[in-house]
Amino acid sequence: MPTNYVGGQAVIEGVMMRSKEKIATAVRKKGKIIVKEQEFHSFTEKSKLLRLPIIRGMIFLIEMTILGMKTLTWSADQQTNNEEQLSKIELIASLAFAITMTLLMFVVGPYYLTKLLTNGQGMAFNAIDGGLRLGAFIGYIVLIGLMKDIKRVFQYHGAEHKTVNCYEQKMPLTVSNVKKCSVQHPRCGTSLIVFVIAVSILLFSLIKDPRWYVNIGMRIIAIPLIAGISYEALKFSAKYNTNKLLRIIITPGLWVQKLTTREPNNKQIEVAIAALQKVL
Protein backbone atom coordinates (compact mmCIF):
# COMPACT_ATOMS: atom_id res chain seq x y z
CA MET A 1 0.00 0.00 0.00
CA PRO A 2 1.34 3.50 -0.79
CA THR A 3 2.82 5.31 2.19
CA ASN A 4 1.30 8.62 1.07
CA TYR A 5 -2.15 8.23 2.59
CA VAL A 6 -4.91 10.15 0.89
CA GLY A 7 -8.50 10.78 1.80
CA GLY A 8 -11.33 12.95 0.66
CA GLN A 9 -15.02 13.63 0.48
CA ALA A 10 -17.75 14.10 -2.07
CA VAL A 11 -18.90 17.65 -2.79
CA ILE A 12 -21.50 19.19 -5.09
CA GLU A 13 -20.77 17.78 -8.56
CA GLY A 14 -17.26 16.85 -7.55
CA VAL A 15 -14.70 15.39 -5.20
CA MET A 16 -12.20 16.82 -2.74
CA MET A 17 -8.96 14.89 -2.21
CA ARG A 18 -6.47 15.52 0.57
CA SER A 19 -2.90 14.37 1.13
CA LYS A 20 -0.56 15.29 3.96
CA GLU A 21 0.41 18.62 2.41
CA LYS A 22 -2.16 19.42 -0.24
CA ILE A 23 -5.87 19.67 -1.00
CA ALA A 24 -7.48 19.56 -4.43
CA THR A 25 -11.18 19.93 -5.18
CA ALA A 26 -12.36 19.02 -8.67
CA VAL A 27 -15.86 19.75 -9.93
CA ARG A 28 -17.55 19.46 -13.29
CA LYS A 29 -18.86 22.82 -14.48
CA LYS A 30 -20.58 23.23 -17.84
CA GLY A 31 -19.06 19.96 -19.01
CA LYS A 32 -15.50 20.86 -18.04
CA ILE A 33 -13.48 19.80 -14.99
CA ILE A 34 -12.13 22.68 -12.93
CA VAL A 35 -9.77 22.12 -10.03
CA LYS A 36 -9.00 24.26 -6.99
CA GLU A 37 -5.66 23.51 -5.34
CA GLN A 38 -4.35 24.67 -1.98
CA GLU A 39 -1.66 23.77 0.50
CA PHE A 40 -2.69 21.95 3.66
CA HIS A 41 -0.79 21.95 6.92
CA SER A 42 -2.46 20.28 9.86
CA PHE A 43 -2.43 22.06 13.21
CA THR A 44 -0.85 18.89 14.60
CA GLU A 45 2.41 19.83 12.87
CA LYS A 46 2.94 22.64 15.38
CA SER A 47 3.82 20.34 18.27
CA LYS A 48 4.66 16.71 19.07
CA LEU A 49 2.05 16.89 21.82
CA LEU A 50 -0.67 17.56 19.24
CA ARG A 51 0.41 14.46 17.29
CA LEU A 52 -0.17 12.14 20.23
CA PRO A 53 -2.84 9.46 19.74
CA ILE A 54 -6.40 10.59 20.54
CA ILE A 55 -5.36 14.28 20.64
CA ARG A 56 -4.61 14.18 16.90
CA GLY A 57 -8.03 12.61 16.32
CA MET A 58 -9.75 15.47 18.16
CA ILE A 59 -7.92 18.01 16.00
CA PHE A 60 -8.65 15.99 12.87
CA LEU A 61 -12.39 16.18 13.60
CA ILE A 62 -12.30 19.97 13.91
CA GLU A 63 -10.09 20.47 10.85
CA MET A 64 -12.17 18.22 8.62
CA THR A 65 -15.43 19.81 9.75
CA ILE A 66 -14.20 23.30 8.85
CA LEU A 67 -12.48 22.16 5.64
CA GLY A 68 -15.51 20.13 4.60
CA MET A 69 -17.88 23.06 5.00
CA LYS A 70 -15.59 25.42 3.07
CA THR A 71 -15.16 22.88 0.27
CA LEU A 72 -18.87 22.14 -0.01
CA THR A 73 -19.62 25.86 -0.17
CA TRP A 74 -17.05 26.42 -2.91
CA SER A 75 -18.35 23.49 -4.96
CA ALA A 76 -21.94 24.74 -4.64
CA ASP A 77 -20.85 28.23 -5.70
CA GLN A 78 -19.36 26.82 -8.91
CA GLN A 79 -22.78 25.60 -9.96
CA THR A 80 -24.36 29.02 -9.35
CA ASN A 81 -21.48 31.15 -10.65
CA ASN A 82 -21.10 32.66 -7.20
CA GLU A 83 -17.43 33.21 -6.49
CA GLU A 84 -17.89 34.88 -3.10
CA GLN A 85 -16.37 33.09 -0.12
CA LEU A 86 -17.95 32.68 3.28
CA SER A 87 -16.87 35.31 5.77
CA LYS A 88 -15.54 34.16 9.14
CA ILE A 89 -18.77 35.23 10.82
CA GLU A 90 -20.88 33.33 8.28
CA LEU A 91 -18.69 30.25 8.64
CA ILE A 92 -18.91 30.34 12.44
CA ALA A 93 -22.68 30.83 12.30
CA SER A 94 -23.09 27.93 9.87
CA LEU A 95 -20.90 25.65 12.01
CA ALA A 96 -22.76 26.67 15.18
CA PHE A 97 -26.12 25.86 13.56
CA ALA A 98 -24.88 22.52 12.20
CA ILE A 99 -23.37 21.53 15.56
CA THR A 100 -26.54 22.53 17.44
CA MET A 101 -28.79 20.50 15.17
CA THR A 102 -26.42 17.52 15.36
CA LEU A 103 -26.43 17.60 19.17
CA LEU A 104 -30.23 17.84 19.29
CA MET A 105 -30.71 14.99 16.82
CA PHE A 106 -27.97 12.60 17.95
CA VAL A 107 -27.39 13.37 21.64
CA VAL A 108 -30.31 15.11 23.36
CA GLY A 109 -33.14 13.46 21.40
CA PRO A 110 -31.99 9.82 21.78
CA TYR A 111 -31.18 10.40 25.47
CA TYR A 112 -34.70 11.57 26.31
CA LEU A 113 -36.32 8.88 24.20
CA THR A 114 -34.23 6.28 26.03
CA LYS A 115 -35.39 7.75 29.36
CA LEU A 116 -38.96 7.01 28.27
CA LEU A 117 -38.06 3.39 27.51
CA THR A 118 -35.99 2.56 30.60
CA ASN A 119 -35.13 4.01 34.00
CA GLY A 120 -31.70 2.42 34.22
CA GLN A 121 -28.36 4.16 33.81
CA GLY A 122 -26.13 1.19 33.02
CA MET A 123 -24.90 -0.55 29.91
CA ALA A 124 -28.44 -1.43 28.81
CA PHE A 125 -29.45 2.24 28.89
CA ASN A 126 -26.45 3.24 26.82
CA ALA A 127 -26.94 0.35 24.39
CA ILE A 128 -30.50 1.54 23.72
CA ASP A 129 -29.30 5.15 23.52
CA GLY A 130 -26.56 4.16 21.06
CA GLY A 131 -28.99 2.10 19.03
CA LEU A 132 -31.34 5.05 18.75
CA ARG A 133 -28.48 7.31 17.67
CA LEU A 134 -27.45 4.80 15.02
CA GLY A 135 -31.09 4.49 13.94
CA ALA A 136 -31.41 8.28 13.71
CA PHE A 137 -28.25 8.46 11.61
CA ILE A 138 -29.34 5.67 9.25
CA GLY A 139 -32.85 7.14 8.98
CA TYR A 140 -31.39 10.54 8.15
CA ILE A 141 -29.12 9.05 5.46
CA VAL A 142 -32.01 7.07 3.94
CA LEU A 143 -34.27 10.13 3.81
CA ILE A 144 -31.76 12.50 2.23
CA GLY A 145 -30.71 9.69 -0.12
CA LEU A 146 -34.15 9.98 -1.75
CA MET A 147 -33.24 13.46 -3.02
CA LYS A 148 -31.94 13.60 -6.60
CA ASP A 149 -29.05 15.96 -5.80
CA ILE A 150 -27.92 13.87 -2.81
CA LYS A 151 -27.97 10.72 -4.94
CA ARG A 152 -25.42 12.40 -7.19
CA VAL A 153 -23.32 13.35 -4.15
CA PHE A 154 -23.42 9.69 -3.09
CA GLN A 155 -22.23 8.73 -6.59
CA TYR A 156 -19.28 11.11 -6.23
CA HIS A 157 -18.65 9.56 -2.82
CA GLY A 158 -18.43 6.21 -4.55
CA ALA A 159 -16.09 7.70 -7.16
CA GLU A 160 -13.85 9.04 -4.39
CA HIS A 161 -13.62 5.62 -2.70
CA LYS A 162 -13.04 3.72 -5.92
CA THR A 163 -10.28 6.12 -7.00
CA VAL A 164 -8.48 5.96 -3.65
CA ASN A 165 -8.77 2.17 -3.69
CA CYS A 166 -7.29 2.10 -7.19
CA TYR A 167 -4.34 4.22 -6.04
CA GLU A 168 -3.75 2.12 -2.92
CA GLN A 169 -3.81 -1.05 -5.01
CA LYS A 170 -1.02 0.54 -7.09
CA MET A 171 -2.97 0.43 -10.34
CA PRO A 172 -2.70 3.21 -12.93
CA LEU A 173 -5.38 5.86 -12.40
CA THR A 174 -7.58 5.21 -15.42
CA VAL A 175 -11.35 5.09 -15.62
CA SER A 176 -11.31 1.39 -16.52
CA ASN A 177 -9.09 0.51 -13.54
CA VAL A 178 -11.09 2.64 -11.11
CA LYS A 179 -14.34 0.99 -12.21
CA LYS A 180 -12.94 -2.38 -11.08
CA CYS A 181 -12.47 -1.16 -7.48
CA SER A 182 -14.87 -1.19 -4.56
CA VAL A 183 -17.08 1.74 -3.56
CA GLN A 184 -16.32 0.91 0.07
CA HIS A 185 -13.23 2.03 1.95
CA PRO A 186 -12.25 1.21 5.56
CA ARG A 187 -11.11 4.80 6.36
CA CYS A 188 -14.42 6.38 5.34
CA GLY A 189 -16.03 8.99 7.58
CA THR A 190 -19.21 6.91 7.59
CA SER A 191 -17.30 4.11 9.30
CA LEU A 192 -15.89 6.66 11.75
CA ILE A 193 -19.43 7.56 12.82
CA VAL A 194 -20.18 3.89 13.51
CA PHE A 195 -17.04 3.72 15.68
CA VAL A 196 -18.13 6.92 17.46
CA ILE A 197 -21.45 5.34 18.39
CA ALA A 198 -19.79 2.12 19.61
CA VAL A 199 -17.20 3.98 21.70
CA SER A 200 -19.85 6.30 23.14
CA ILE A 201 -21.88 3.34 24.40
CA LEU A 202 -18.86 2.19 26.43
CA LEU A 203 -17.80 5.65 27.62
CA PHE A 204 -21.28 6.89 28.46
CA SER A 205 -21.77 3.86 30.71
CA LEU A 206 -19.28 5.56 33.05
CA ILE A 207 -21.33 8.77 33.13
CA LYS A 208 -24.01 8.19 35.74
CA ASP A 209 -25.77 11.05 37.49
CA PRO A 210 -29.40 11.41 38.55
CA ARG A 211 -29.45 14.94 37.14
CA TRP A 212 -30.34 14.88 33.44
CA TYR A 213 -28.55 18.14 32.68
CA VAL A 214 -25.29 16.77 34.12
CA ASN A 215 -25.57 13.65 31.97
CA ILE A 216 -26.32 15.67 28.83
CA GLY A 217 -23.55 18.16 29.58
CA MET A 218 -20.95 15.47 30.21
CA ARG A 219 -21.96 13.62 27.06
CA ILE A 220 -21.45 16.75 24.99
CA ILE A 221 -18.11 17.51 26.66
CA ALA A 222 -16.98 13.92 26.00
CA ILE A 223 -17.60 14.15 22.22
CA PRO A 224 -14.03 15.28 21.34
CA LEU A 225 -12.58 12.45 23.44
CA ILE A 226 -14.91 9.93 21.80
CA ALA A 227 -13.94 11.25 18.36
CA GLY A 228 -10.24 10.96 19.22
CA ILE A 229 -10.58 7.35 20.40
CA SER A 230 -12.75 6.45 17.40
CA TYR A 231 -10.23 8.01 15.01
CA GLU A 232 -7.45 5.84 16.41
CA ALA A 233 -9.65 2.73 16.26
CA LEU A 234 -10.61 3.46 12.64
CA LYS A 235 -7.01 4.14 11.63
CA PHE A 236 -5.73 0.96 13.30
CA SER A 237 -8.48 -1.28 11.93
CA ALA A 238 -8.05 0.15 8.41
CA LYS A 239 -4.30 -0.44 8.50
CA TYR A 240 -4.72 -4.09 9.49
CA ASN A 241 -8.04 -4.77 7.77
CA THR A 242 -6.82 -8.14 6.47
CA ASN A 243 -6.86 -9.47 10.04
CA LYS A 244 -9.99 -11.62 10.46
CA LEU A 245 -10.95 -10.16 13.85
CA LEU A 246 -10.47 -6.56 12.74
CA ARG A 247 -12.34 -7.34 9.54
CA ILE A 248 -15.34 -8.31 11.65
CA ILE A 249 -15.03 -5.06 13.64
CA ILE A 250 -15.04 -2.81 10.57
CA THR A 251 -17.83 -4.71 8.80
CA PRO A 252 -20.73 -2.69 10.33
CA GLY A 253 -19.13 0.50 9.03
CA LEU A 254 -18.81 -1.01 5.57
CA TRP A 255 -22.47 -2.01 5.69
CA VAL A 256 -23.54 1.55 6.49
CA GLN A 257 -21.33 2.83 3.65
CA LYS A 258 -23.70 1.08 1.27
CA LEU A 259 -26.20 3.82 2.15
CA THR A 260 -23.81 6.72 1.52
CA THR A 261 -22.21 5.51 -1.72
CA ARG A 262 -23.51 4.73 -5.19
CA GLU A 263 -21.80 3.37 -8.30
CA PRO A 264 -20.46 6.38 -10.22
CA ASN A 265 -20.50 6.92 -13.97
CA ASN A 266 -17.40 7.48 -16.09
CA LYS A 267 -17.60 11.28 -15.98
CA GLN A 268 -17.79 11.26 -12.18
CA ILE A 269 -14.78 8.96 -12.00
CA GLU A 270 -12.86 11.36 -14.26
CA VAL A 271 -13.49 14.16 -11.75
CA ALA A 272 -12.25 12.04 -8.84
CA ILE A 273 -9.12 11.06 -10.77
CA ALA A 274 -8.43 14.73 -11.60
CA ALA A 275 -8.60 15.65 -7.90
CA LEU A 276 -6.40 12.78 -6.74
CA GLN A 277 -3.74 13.37 -9.38
CA LYS A 278 -3.33 16.94 -8.15
CA VAL A 279 -2.50 15.91 -4.57
CA LEU A 280 -0.09 13.06 -5.40
N, C-alpha and C positions, 0 to 999 in steps of 0.2 A: 504494500500500500504506500502511496506517496507520502513523504514526510510533511509536505506543505498542505496542511489541512485547510479545506475550504468549506464554507457553508453559505447559506443564503436564505432568501424568502421570495415568495411570489408577490408581485405588486400588480397594479392595474395595467393590463396588457403588457406585462413584462416580468422580468426576473432581476433581483439584486443578488450579486455574488460578493462574498467577502473572504479575503485571505488575511494573513497576519498583519500586512502593512497596506492593504489597498481595498477599496470598495468600487464596484462597477455596477451600475444599474442600466439595463438595456430594455427598451420598450419599442414596440412597433407603432409607428405614427404615420398615417397616410400611406401605408404599404412599405415604408422604409424603417430600418432599425436604427435608432439613435441611442447612443451610449453616453452616460454621465460617469466620469471617473473622478475619484478623490482619494487622497491618502487617508489611512486609518491607523491611529496609534491608540491602543487601549490605555485607559487610566492605570491599569495594573503595571505598566512599564515604568511608572514613576518610583516604585519601591518594591523590594523583595517581599515585604510584609503583605502587600496587596496581591501578590502572586501565590500566596499560601492557599492550599485547598480550602474550600467552602467560601473564604473571603472573595476569591476570584470569581466564584459563581454568583455571589451577590452583585458584584460590580458588572458582570456579564449581563445579568438580568436588566439592570438599569440602562446600560449602554445599548443593548439591543432594542429595548422599548423605545428609547429616544430615536435611535437610528431608523428603526422600522417605521415610526410615525412620519419622520422627515421624508423617507424614501417613498412611502405610499402617497404622501401629499404631492411630491414632485411628479410621480408617475401619473397621478390623476390630473395634474395641471397640464401635462403634455397632451392629454386627450381633449382639453378645453381651450388650448392655446393660452393658458394663464401662466405666465412666467414668474409671477410674484411668489416670494418665499414667505413662509410663516414667520411672524415676528416672535421674539422670545416670549412675550406676554401671551400671544395666541397659542404658542406651543405648550406653555405651562398650563393654560386654561384647558386645552384639549386633553392633555395628560391627566389633569386633575379630574376632569369629567369621566374619562375612561377608567381611571383607577377607582373612582367612587362607584360607578356602575358595576365594575367587576367585584368589588367588595360586597355590595348589596346582593348580587346574584349568586356569588360563589362562597361567601363566608356567612354573612348575616342571615340571608334567607334559608339556606340549608340548616343552620344551627337552630333557628326557631321552629322549623318544621320538624326537626328531630326531637325537640323538646315536647312537641305535641304527641309524638309516637312513643317516647320512653322517658322515664324520669331518672334513669341512671346517668352516671358520669364516667363510666369505665370504657373499656375497649369496645363493647357492644355499641355504646352511644356513638363513639367516634367512627366505628365501621359504618353505621347507618348514615351518619353525617357525611362521611367520605363518599359513600355510595350515592347519596343525593347530589353531592357536588359533581361527581362523575356523570350522573344522569342529566344534570342541568347543562353540563358542558356538551355532552353528546346531543342532547335535544336542541341546543343552540346551533350546533354545527349542522344538524339535519335540516333545521328550519331555514337557515341562511343558504344552505346548499340548494334549495329549491329556486333561488333567484338566478336568473340567467347570467348576470354579471359575475356573481360569485362562482358559478360553475366554471366560468372562464378562468377566474383566479385559481381555482382548484386544478385546472388543467396546467396552468403555468407552474403551480406547485409540483405537479407531477413531472413537468419538464425539468425543473430545478433538480429534483431528486435523481432522475434518470441521467442527467448530465454529470452530476457529481459522482454518481456510481460508475459511469463510464470512465471518468478521469481516474478514480481510485482503483479501477480494474486495469489501469494502464493501457487502455485502448485509445486509438486516435479519436479525436473529437469530431466525428462526422454524424450526420443525421441517422444514417443506417446503423451505426454502432450504438448510438444513444437509444434508439428504438428497442434494441435488444435488452436493455437494462431494466431493472425494477423501478417502479414508482415509489417504493418504500425505502427509507433510509433510517438506520438506527440512531443517528444524531439529530433527528427531526425535533422541532419544537413541540409538535403534537405529543411525541413520546415523553418529552420533558414534563408536560402537564400531567401525564399519567403518573410519572414518578413523584411529582409534587403532591398529588392526591394520596398516593401510598405512604409517602414519608409523613404527611400531615396527620394521617390516622394514628401513626405510632407516636408522633410528638405531642399531638393534642391530648393523648391519653394521660400525659403527665400534667396537663393543665386542668386542675379540678378546683373549682371555687363555687360556692352557692350563689354568688352574685353574678348575674348574667353579663353585666357590663364589664366585669373583670375578665370573664372568659372571652368575650368578644374582643376586648382590647388586647389581651395577651395573644390571641390568635392572629390578630392583624400585625402586631409587633413581631411575631415569629415568622411572618412570611419571608423576609429576606434570608433568614437562617434556613428555612425549608427549601427555598430556591437554591441556596448554596450547596446544601447536601444533595439535592436532586440533581444538580448540575454535575457533581462529582460522580454520582451513581450512573448517570446517563453516559458520561464520558468513559468511565471504566467499562461499562457493559458493552458500549459500542466498539471499544478497542479490542475486546476479547469476545466478540459476538459469536465466534465459532465454538466456544465452550458450550456444552450441552445445557448446563445449569443456567448460565447467563442467557442463553438463547431463550429458555423458558421465561426468564424474568422480563426480557424485552418484548416478548410476543404480544402482551396486551397493548403496548404502545403501537406496535405494527398493525394490529387489528384496527385501532382507532384511526390510524393514518389512512385507512381505506375510505374514511368519510371525508378527509380533507385533501385527497388527491384524486385526479382523474387522468386517464391516458391523454397525452397531448397530441396535437397534430404536428406535421413537419415544420410549419412556420413558427409555432411556439417553441419547438426544439431549437430552431435556428437562433431565436432570441436568447435562450438560455446559454447556448454555446458561445454566442457573442459576448455575453456578460462574463462567463468563466474565463474565456481566453484573455480578457483584459486584466484579470487579477493574477494570472499565473506568471 
